[in-house]
Amino acid sequence: MPPGAHTSLYDNPNYQVVQFAQMTLDSILSADPNDSTVEPSPYVGIQFAAIPEVAGIATQVSQEFSAVYAGQQTVEEALAKAQAITTEEMEAAGY
């Protein structure tokens, strides 16, 4: 597992019997941020954050963007709230 990764899901015996569990873990561990696309690309990086806070942040932030689609707030408001949510969660986690 990458440094700092939350491993409890992959250590859980109930999850280990799921057909795609090992394939998912193998994919995460073999992802190469310097060569992450089928065709050559100028971009570097992979879409995987090896910290347990990501799921909660993603849920809260996606709700803010859903509110934009529903006409309840502007993109600018959602972006500001997303930044505040992320900052608060990361600081609370000690980053």
N, CA, C and O atoms as a printed pandas DataFrame, in Angstrom:
     atom_number atom_name residue_name chain_id  residue_number  x_coord  y_coord  z_coord
0              1         N          MET        A               1    0.857   -1.179    0.000
1              2        CA          MET        A               1    0.000    0.000    0.000
2              3         C          MET        A               1    0.896    1.233    0.000
3              4         O          MET        A               1    1.925    1.235    0.675
4              5         N          PRO        A               2    0.536    2.278   -0.736
5              6        CA          PRO        A               2    1.340    3.503   -0.748
6              7         C          PRO        A               2    1.458    4.093    0.650
7              8         O          PRO        A               2    0.585    3.880    1.491
8              9         N          PRO        A               3    2.548    4.841    0.906
9             10        CA          PRO        A               3    2.705    5.435    2.237
10            11         C          PRO        A               3    1.473    6.247    2.621
11            12         O          PRO        A               3    0.942    7.008    1.813
12            13         N          GLY        A               4    1.033    6.079    3.840
13            14        CA          GLY        A               4   -0.103    6.835    4.343
14            15         C          GLY        A               4   -1.455    6.296    3.925
15            16         O          GLY        A               4   -2.485    6.846    4.315
16            17         N          ALA        A               5   -1.474    5.226    3.137
17            18        CA          ALA        A               5   -2.748    4.694    2.644
18            19         C          ALA        A               5   -3.527    4.039    3.775
19            20         O          ALA        A               5   -2.951    3.479    4.707
20            21         N          HIS        A               6   -4.810    4.118    3.674
21            22        CA          HIS        A               6   -5.708    3.496    4.634
22            23         C          HIS        A               6   -5.921    2.061    4.175
23            24         O          HIS        A               6   -6.543    1.828    3.139
24            25         N          THR        A               7   -5.415    1.106    4.929
25            26        CA          THR        A               7   -5.426   -0.273    4.467
26            27         C          THR        A               7   -6.549   -1.123    5.029
27            28         O          THR        A               7   -6.700   -2.265    4.594
28            29         N          SER        A               8   -7.345   -0.635    5.970
29            30        CA          SER        A               8   -8.306   -1.497    6.643
30            31         C          SER        A               8   -9.287   -2.169    5.685
31            32         O          SER        A               8   -9.661   -3.319    5.916
32            33         N          LEU        A               9   -9.709   -1.504    4.637
33            34        CA          LEU        A               9  -10.633   -2.116    3.689
34            35         C          LEU        A               9  -10.013   -3.362    3.074
35            36         O          LEU        A               9  -10.674   -4.396    2.983
36            37         N          TYR        A              10   -8.773   -3.284    2.658
37            38        CA          TYR        A              10   -8.120   -4.410    1.996
38            39         C          TYR        A              10   -7.665   -5.484    2.980
39            40         O          TYR        A              10   -7.370   -6.606    2.569
40            41         N          ASP        A              11   -7.605   -5.161    4.264
41            42        CA          ASP        A              11   -7.282   -6.139    5.293
42            43         C          ASP        A              11   -8.529   -6.863    5.802
43            44         O          ASP        A              11   -8.419   -7.886    6.477
44            45         N          ASN        A              12   -9.689   -6.347    5.490
45            46        CA          ASN        A              12  -10.951   -6.890    5.978
46            47         C          ASN        A              12  -11.260   -8.210    5.256
47            48         O          ASN        A              12  -11.407   -8.222    4.034
48            49         N          PRO        A              13  -11.360   -9.321    6.002
49            50        CA          PRO        A              13  -11.639  -10.618    5.365
50            51         C          PRO        A              13  -12.933  -10.633    4.551
51            52         O          PRO        A              13  -13.018  -11.334    3.543
52            53         N          ASN        A              14  -13.933   -9.874    4.971
53            54        CA          ASN        A              14  -15.184   -9.821    4.215
54            55         C          ASN        A              14  -14.993   -9.163    2.859
55            56         O          ASN        A              14  -15.668   -9.521    1.895
56            57         N          TYR        A              15  -14.079   -8.205    2.778
57            58        CA          TYR        A              15  -13.809   -7.535    1.510
58            59         C          TYR        A              15  -12.892   -8.385    0.637
59            60         O          TYR        A              15  -13.006   -8.370   -0.589
60            61         N          GLN        A              16  -11.993   -9.116    1.261
61            62        CA          GLN        A              16  -11.037   -9.914    0.495
62            63         C          GLN        A              16  -11.704  -10.977   -0.368
63            64         O          GLN        A              16  -11.128  -11.399   -1.371
64            65         N          VAL        A              17  -12.902  -11.419   -0.004
65            66        CA          VAL        A              17  -13.595  -12.443   -0.803
66            67         C          VAL        A              17  -14.363  -11.847   -1.983
67            68         O          VAL        A              17  -14.856  -12.587   -2.835
68            69         N          VAL        A              18  -14.468  -10.535   -2.041
69            70        CA          VAL        A              18  -15.141   -9.883   -3.163
70            71         C          VAL        A              18  -14.261  -10.083   -4.407
71            72         O          VAL        A              18  -13.048   -9.882   -4.352
72            73         N          GLN        A              19  -14.877  -10.476   -5.518
73            74        CA          GLN        A              19  -14.129  -10.846   -6.715
74            75         C          GLN        A              19  -13.154   -9.780   -7.183
75            76         O          GLN        A              19  -12.052  -10.113   -7.617
76            77         N          PHE        A              20  -13.523   -8.516   -7.109
77            78        CA          PHE        A              20  -12.670   -7.463   -7.655
78            79         C          PHE        A              20  -11.695   -6.862   -6.642
79            80         O          PHE        A              20  -10.915   -5.979   -6.997
80            81         N          ALA        A              21  -11.721   -7.317   -5.399
81            82        CA          ALA        A              21  -10.906   -6.703   -4.346
82            83         C          ALA        A              21   -9.411   -6.777   -4.660
83            84         O          ALA        A              21   -8.720   -5.759   -4.612
84            85         N          GLN        A              22   -8.911   -7.956   -4.977
85            86        CA          GLN        A              22   -7.475   -8.084   -5.244
86            87         C          GLN        A              22   -7.080   -7.323   -6.508
87            88         O          GLN        A              22   -6.024   -6.691   -6.546
88            89         N          MET        A              23   -7.917   -7.378   -7.537
89            90        CA          MET        A              23   -7.629   -6.650   -8.766
90            91         C          MET        A              23   -7.564   -5.148   -8.494
91            92         O          MET        A              23   -6.701   -4.451   -9.027
92            93         N          THR        A              24   -8.482   -4.657   -7.663
93            94        CA          THR        A              24   -8.485   -3.234   -7.324
94            95         C          THR        A              24   -7.209   -2.860   -6.587
95            96         O          THR        A              24   -6.566   -1.867   -6.927
96            97         N          LEU        A              25   -6.839   -3.640   -5.589
97            98        CA          LEU        A              25   -5.618   -3.357   -4.833
98            99         C          LEU        A              25   -4.396   -3.433   -5.739
99           100         O          LEU        A              25   -3.525   -2.565   -5.667
100          101         N          ASP        A              26   -4.315   -4.446   -6.582
101          102        CA          ASP        A              26   -3.189   -4.568   -7.512
102          103         C          ASP        A              26   -3.108   -3.371   -8.448
103          104         O          ASP        A              26   -2.015   -2.890   -8.748
104          105         N          SER        A              27   -4.253   -2.891   -8.909
105          106        CA          SER        A              27   -4.284   -1.732   -9.802
106          107         C          SER        A              27   -3.786   -0.482   -9.098
107          108         O          SER        A              27   -3.023    0.298   -9.668
108          109         N          ILE        A              28   -4.218   -0.295   -7.862
109          110        CA          ILE        A              28   -3.774    0.870   -7.092
110          111         C          ILE        A              28   -2.267    0.819   -6.900
111          112         O          ILE        A              28   -1.576    1.820   -7.089
112          113         N          LEU        A              29   -1.762   -0.347   -6.527
113          114        CA          LEU        A              29   -0.339   -0.477   -6.236
114          115         C          LEU        A              29    0.536   -0.380   -7.478
115          116         O          LEU        A              29    1.706   -0.012   -7.375
116          117         N          SER        A              30   -0.004   -0.700   -8.639
117          118        CA          SER        A              30    0.802   -0.669   -9.856
118          119         C          SER        A              30    0.628    0.608  -10.675
119          120         O          SER        A              30    1.292    0.772  -11.698
120          121         N          ALA        A              31   -0.244    1.509  -10.250
121          122        CA          ALA        A              31   -0.470    2.748  -11.002
122          123         C          ALA        A              31    0.818    3.567  -11.057
123          124         O          ALA        A              31    1.467    3.793  -10.036
124          125         N          ASP        A              32    1.171    4.001  -12.244
125          126        CA          ASP        A              32    2.389    4.790  -12.453
126          127         C          ASP        A              32    2.002    6.218  -12.808
127          128         O          ASP        A              32    1.518    6.458  -13.914
128          129         N          PRO        A              33    2.202    7.173  -11.904
129          130        CA          PRO        A              33    1.801    8.551  -12.174
130          131         C          PRO        A              33    2.551    9.187  -13.345
131          132         O          PRO        A              33    2.088   10.177  -13.912
132          133         N          ASN        A              34    3.693    8.630  -13.706
133          134        CA          ASN        A              34    4.457    9.186  -14.827
134          135         C          ASN        A              34    4.066    8.579  -16.170
135          136         O          ASN        A              34    4.486    9.069  -17.218
136          137         N          ASP        A              35    3.272    7.523  -16.146
137          138        CA          ASP        A              35    2.834    6.852  -17.375
138          139         C          ASP        A              35    1.440    6.291  -17.120
139          140         O          ASP        A              35    1.259    5.077  -17.029
140          141         N          SER        A              36    0.458    7.181  -17.005
141          142        CA          SER        A              36   -0.857    6.767  -16.531
142          143         C          SER        A              36   -1.929    6.650  -17.613
143          144         O          SER        A              36   -3.089    6.380  -17.303
144          145         N          THR        A              37   -1.558    6.850  -18.867
145          146        CA          THR        A              37   -2.557    6.775  -19.930
146          147         C          THR        A              37   -2.131    5.772  -20.994
147          148         O          THR        A              37   -0.949    5.456  -21.129
148          149         N          VAL        A              38   -3.109    5.278  -21.748
149          150        CA          VAL        A              38   -2.804    4.320  -22.806
150          151         C          VAL        A              38   -1.948    4.986  -23.876
151          152         O          VAL        A              38   -0.899    4.468  -24.260
152          153         N          GLU        A              39   -2.402    6.131  -24.348
153          154        CA          GLU        A              39   -1.642    6.905  -25.326
154          155         C          GLU        A              39   -0.765    7.901  -24.578
155          156         O          GLU        A              39   -1.147    8.359  -23.501
156          157         N          PRO        A              40    0.408    8.251  -25.123
157          158        CA          PRO        A              40    1.268    9.247  -24.466
158          159         C          PRO        A              40    0.505   10.547  -24.215
159          160         O          PRO        A              40   -0.298   10.978  -25.042
160          161         N          SER        A              41    0.764   11.156  -23.076
161          162        CA          SER        A              41    0.079   12.388  -22.718
162          163         C          SER        A              41    1.034   13.305  -21.965
163          164         O          SER        A              41    1.982   12.836  -21.335
164          165         N          PRO        A              42    0.790   14.601  -22.028
165          166        CA          PRO        A              42    1.665   15.539  -21.311
166          167         C          PRO        A              42    1.345   15.615  -19.821
167          168         O          PRO        A              42    2.017   16.339  -19.086
168          169         N          TYR        A              43    0.339   14.886  -19.366
169          170        CA          TYR        A              43   -0.111   14.961  -17.988
170          171         C          TYR        A              43    0.597   13.940  -17.105
171          172         O          TYR        A              43    0.938   12.841  -17.543
172          173         N          VAL        A              44    0.803   14.322  -15.881
173          174        CA          VAL        A              44    1.395   13.430  -14.892
174          175         C          VAL        A              44    0.407   13.303  -13.751
175          176         O          VAL        A              44   -0.195   14.289  -13.326
176          177         N          GLY        A              45    0.241   12.096  -13.261
177          178        CA          GLY        A              45   -0.612   11.893  -12.102
178          179         C          GLY        A              45   -1.594   10.768  -12.288
179          180         O          GLY        A              45   -1.857   10.313  -13.401
180          181         N          ILE        A              46   -2.129   10.333  -11.170
181          182        CA          ILE        A              46   -3.163    9.305  -11.159
182          183         C          ILE        A              46   -4.288    9.800  -10.268
183          184         O          ILE        A              46   -4.069   10.643   -9.398
184          185         N          GLN        A              47   -5.475    9.290  -10.478
185          186        CA          GLN        A              47   -6.612    9.732   -9.687
186          187         C          GLN        A              47   -6.829    8.763   -8.538
187          188         O          GLN        A              47   -7.764    7.962   -8.533
188          189         N          PHE        A              48   -5.943    8.862   -7.575
189          190        CA          PHE        A              48   -6.043    8.055   -6.374
190          191         C          PHE        A              48   -5.378    8.821   -5.251
191          192         O          PHE        A              48   -4.202    9.172   -5.345
192          193         N          ALA        A              49   -6.096    9.073   -4.223
193          194        CA          ALA        A              49   -5.536    9.743   -3.053
194          195         C          ALA        A              49   -5.499    8.732   -1.919
195          196         O          ALA        A              49   -6.537    8.235   -1.484
196          197         N          ALA        A              50   -4.321    8.438   -1.453
197          198        CA          ALA        A              50   -4.134    7.373   -0.471
198          199         C          ALA        A              50   -4.298    7.865    0.962
199          200         O          ALA        A              50   -3.443    7.626    1.814
200          201         N          ILE        A              51   -5.405    8.553    1.214
201          202        CA          ILE        A              51   -5.708    8.994    2.573
202          203         C          ILE        A              51   -7.172    8.691    2.855
203          204         O          ILE        A              51   -8.006    8.786    1.955
204          205         N          PRO        A              52   -7.494    8.329    4.086
205          206        CA          PRO        A              52   -8.870    7.925    4.373
206          207         C          PRO        A              52   -9.891    9.062    4.301
207          208         O          PRO        A              52  -11.087    8.799    4.183
208          209         N          GLU        A              53   -9.456   10.293    4.366
209          210        CA          GLU        A              53  -10.377   11.427    4.352
210          211         C          GLU        A              53  -11.009   11.686    2.991
211          212         O          GLU        A              53  -12.015   12.391    2.908
212          213         N          VAL        A              54  -10.450   11.138    1.938
213          214        CA          VAL        A              54  -10.910   11.439    0.583
214          215         C          VAL        A              54  -12.382   11.097    0.372
215          216         O          VAL        A              54  -13.106   11.890   -0.229
216          217         N          ALA        A              55  -12.833    9.975    0.834
217          218        CA          ALA        A              55  -14.222    9.571    0.592
218          219         C          ALA        A              55  -15.201   10.563    1.202
219          220         O          ALA        A              55  -16.173   10.952    0.553
220          221         N          GLY        A              56  -14.961   10.971    2.422
221          222        CA          GLY        A              56  -15.856   11.928    3.074
222          223         C          GLY        A              56  -15.834   13.284    2.407
223          224         O          GLY        A              56  -16.874   13.918    2.226
224          225         N          ILE        A              57  -14.641   13.727    2.041
225          226        CA          ILE        A              57  -14.517   15.017    1.343
226          227         C          ILE        A              57  -15.250   14.947    0.013
227          228         O          ILE        A              57  -15.995   15.863   -0.334
228          229         N          ALA        A              58  -15.045   13.870   -0.733
229          230        CA          ALA        A              58  -15.682   13.733   -2.045
230          231         C          ALA        A              58  -17.203   13.745   -1.930
231          232         O          ALA        A              58  -17.888   14.335   -2.766
232          233         N          THR        A              59  -17.726   13.096   -0.897
233          234        CA          THR        A              59  -19.179   13.079   -0.698
234          235         C          THR        A              59  -19.709   14.483   -0.442
235          236         O          THR        A              59  -20.685   14.909   -1.060
236          237         N          GLN        A              60  -19.062   15.197    0.470
237          238        CA          GLN        A              60  -19.525   16.545    0.805
238          239         C          GLN        A              60  -19.393   17.503   -0.375
239          240         O          GLN        A              60  -20.293   18.300   -0.641
240          241         N          VAL        A              61  -18.268   17.422   -1.078
241          242        CA          VAL        A              61  -18.032   18.320   -2.207
242          243         C          VAL        A              61  -19.013   18.022   -3.344
243          244         O          VAL        A              61  -19.524   18.945   -3.979
244          245         N          SER        A              62  -19.277   16.745   -3.600
245          246        CA          SER        A              62  -20.218   16.412   -4.683
246          247         C          SER        A              62  -21.620   16.922   -4.368
247          248         O          SER        A              62  -22.370   17.264   -5.283
248          249         N          GLN        A              63  -21.981   16.978   -3.097
249          250        CA          GLN        A              63  -23.282   17.534   -2.727
250          251         C          GLN        A              63  -23.352   19.029   -3.055
251          252         O          GLN        A              63  -24.400   19.538   -3.454
252          253         N          GLU        A              64  -22.226   19.721   -2.883
253          254        CA          GLU        A              64  -22.192   21.145   -3.230
254          255         C          GLU        A              64  -22.375   21.335   -4.734
255          256         O          GLU        A              64  -23.088   22.243   -5.162
256          257         N          PHE        A              65  -21.739   20.488   -5.532
257          258        CA          PHE        A              65  -21.885   20.624   -6.987
258          259         C          PHE        A              65  -23.264   20.174   -7.448
259          260         O          PHE        A              65  -23.772   20.681   -8.448
260          261         N          SER        A              66  -23.879   19.232   -6.740
261          262        CA          SER        A              66  -25.259   18.855   -7.045
262          263         C          SER        A              66  -26.196   20.033   -6.826
263          264         O          SER        A              66  -27.162   20.223   -7.564
264          265         N          ALA        A              67  -25.895   20.819   -5.802
265          266        CA          ALA        A              67  -26.709   22.010   -5.529
266          267         C          ALA        A              67  -26.606   23.019   -6.667
267          268         O          ALA        A              67  -27.558   23.750   -6.938
268          269         N          VAL        A              68  -25.463   23.062   -7.327
269          270        CA          VAL        A              68  -25.312   23.944   -8.495
270          271         C          VAL        A              68  -26.247   23.464   -9.603
271          272         O          VAL        A              68  -26.981   24.261  -10.187
272          273         N          TYR        A              69  -26.220   22.165   -9.891
273          274        CA          TYR        A              69  -27.084   21.615  -10.937
274          275         C          TYR        A              69  -28.561   21.836  -10.635
275          276         O          TYR        A              69  -29.376   22.003  -11.542
276          277         N          ALA        A              70  -28.891   21.835   -9.353
277          278        CA          ALA        A              70  -30.283   22.038   -8.948
278          279         C          ALA        A              70  -30.671   23.512   -8.912
279          280         O          ALA        A              70  -31.815   23.850   -8.608
280          281         N          GLY        A              71  -29.714   24.391   -9.224
281          282        CA          GLY        A              71  -30.001   25.821   -9.232
282          283         C          GLY        A              71  -30.073   26.444   -7.850
283          284         O          GLY        A              71  -30.621   27.536   -7.691
284          285         N          GLN        A              72  -29.530   25.769   -6.848
285          286        CA          GLN        A              72  -29.596   26.254   -5.473
286          287         C          GLN        A              72  -28.423   27.145   -5.081
287          288         O          GLN        A              72  -28.488   27.854   -4.077
288          289         N          GLN        A              73  -27.354   27.111   -5.867
289          290        CA          GLN        A              73  -26.208   27.986   -5.612
290          291         C          GLN        A              73  -25.393   28.129   -6.896
291          292         O          GLN        A              73  -25.588   27.384   -7.857
292          293         N          THR        A              74  -24.487   29.086   -6.897
293          294        CA          THR        A              74  -23.655   29.321   -8.072
294          295         C          THR        A              74  -22.422   28.422   -8.040
295          296         O          THR        A              74  -22.087   27.844   -7.006
296          297         N          VAL        A              75  -21.763   28.313   -9.174
297          298        CA          VAL        A              75  -20.510   27.564   -9.247
298          299         C          VAL        A              75  -19.497   28.160   -8.278
299          300         O          VAL        A              75  -18.792   27.431   -7.580
300          301         N          GLU        A              76  -19.428   29.482   -8.238
301          302        CA          GLU        A              76  -18.480   30.153   -7.357
302          303         C          GLU        A              76  -18.742   29.805   -5.885
303          304         O          GLU        A              76  -17.808   29.580   -5.115
304          305         N          GLU        A              77  -20.019   29.767   -5.511
305          306        CA          GLU        A              77  -20.361   29.399   -4.134
306          307         C          GLU        A              77  -19.962   27.950   -3.838
307          308         O          GLU        A              77  -19.421   27.654   -2.773
308          309         N          ALA        A              78  -20.230   27.064   -4.775
309          310        CA          ALA        A              78  -19.875   25.659   -4.585
310          311         C          ALA        A              78  -18.367   25.486   -4.472
311          312         O          ALA        A              78  -17.888   24.721   -3.635
312          313         N          LEU        A              79  -17.624   26.191   -5.309
313          314        CA          LEU        A              79  -16.163   26.093   -5.245
314          315         C          LEU        A              79  -15.630   26.596   -3.911
315          316         O          LEU        A              79  -14.736   25.985   -3.325
316          317         N          ALA        A              80  -16.175   27.703   -3.432
317          318        CA          ALA        A              80  -15.743   28.248   -2.150
318          319         C          ALA        A              80  -16.066   27.274   -1.011
319          320         O          ALA        A              80  -15.245   27.055   -0.121
320          321         N          LYS        A              81  -17.257   26.700   -1.049
321          322        CA          LYS        A              81  -17.635   25.737   -0.013
322          323         C          LYS        A              81  -16.780   24.476   -0.105
323          324         O          LYS        A              81  -16.373   23.924    0.918
324          325         N          ALA        A              82  -16.507   24.023   -1.319
325          326        CA          ALA        A              82  -15.669   22.835   -1.497
326          327         C          ALA        A              82  -14.280   23.064   -0.925
327          328         O          ALA        A              82  -13.721   22.184   -0.270
328          329         N          GLN        A              83  -13.725   24.238   -1.169
329          330        CA          GLN        A              83  -12.409   24.560   -0.622
330          331         C          GLN        A              83  -12.454   24.589    0.902
331          332         O          GLN        A              83  -11.553   24.070    1.560
332          333         N          ALA        A              84  -13.492   25.190    1.462
333          334        CA          ALA        A              84  -13.623   25.270    2.919
334          335         C          ALA        A              84  -13.784   23.878    3.531
335          336         O          ALA        A              84  -13.168   23.572    4.552
336          337         N          ILE        A              85  -14.604   23.045    2.914
337          338        CA          ILE        A              85  -14.805   21.666    3.393
338          339         C          ILE        A              85  -13.480   20.916    3.394
339          340         O          ILE        A              85  -13.116   20.278    4.382
340          341         N          THR        A              86  -12.771   20.998    2.288
341          342        CA          THR        A              86  -11.512   20.275    2.153
342          343         C          THR        A              86  -10.485   20.770    3.155
343          344         O          THR        A              86   -9.814   19.968    3.805
344          345         N          THR        A              87  -10.359   22.065    3.284
345          346        CA          THR        A              87   -9.403   22.628    4.242
346          347         C          THR        A              87   -9.726   22.197    5.655
347          348         O          THR        A              87   -8.837   21.791    6.404
348          349         N          GLU        A              88  -10.993   22.284    6.026
349          350        CA          GLU        A              88  -11.415   21.907    7.386
350          351         C          GLU        A              88  -11.118   20.436    7.667
351          352         O          GLU        A              88  -10.574   20.098    8.719
352          353         N          GLU        A              89  -11.476   19.565    6.726
353          354        CA          GLU        A              89  -11.246   18.122    6.909
354          355         C          GLU        A              89   -9.758   17.792    6.994
355          356         O          GLU        A              89   -9.348   16.986    7.829
356          357         N          MET        A              90   -8.957   18.404    6.145
357          358        CA          MET        A              90   -7.521   18.126    6.137
358          359         C          MET        A              90   -6.856   18.643    7.408
359          360         O          MET        A              90   -5.991   17.974    7.973
360          361         N          GLU        A              91   -7.251   19.812    7.853
361          362        CA          GLU        A              91   -6.692   20.344    9.095
362          363         C          GLU        A              91   -7.117   19.495   10.297
363          364         O          GLU        A              91   -6.315   19.244   11.197
364          365         N          ALA        A              92   -8.368   19.058   10.311
365          366        CA          ALA        A              92   -8.865   18.221   11.413
366          367         C          ALA        A              92   -8.116   16.887   11.454
367          368         O          ALA        A              92   -7.934   16.304   12.522
368          369         N          ALA        A              93   -7.687   16.412   10.291
369          370        CA          ALA        A              93   -6.954   15.150   10.222
370          371         C          ALA        A              93   -5.473   15.320   10.523
371          372         O          ALA        A              93   -4.739   14.338   10.634
372          373         N          GLY        A              94   -5.037   16.564   10.656
373          374        CA          GLY        A              94   -3.637   16.802   11.011
374          375         C          GLY        A              94   -2.686   17.000    9.853
375          376         O          GLY        A              94   -1.471   16.917   10.032
376          377         N          TYR        A              95   -3.210   17.260    8.678
377          378        CA          TYR        A              95   -2.322   17.470    7.517
378          379         C          TYR        A              95   -1.883   18.913    7.454
379          380         O          TYR        A              95   -1.134   19.291    6.553
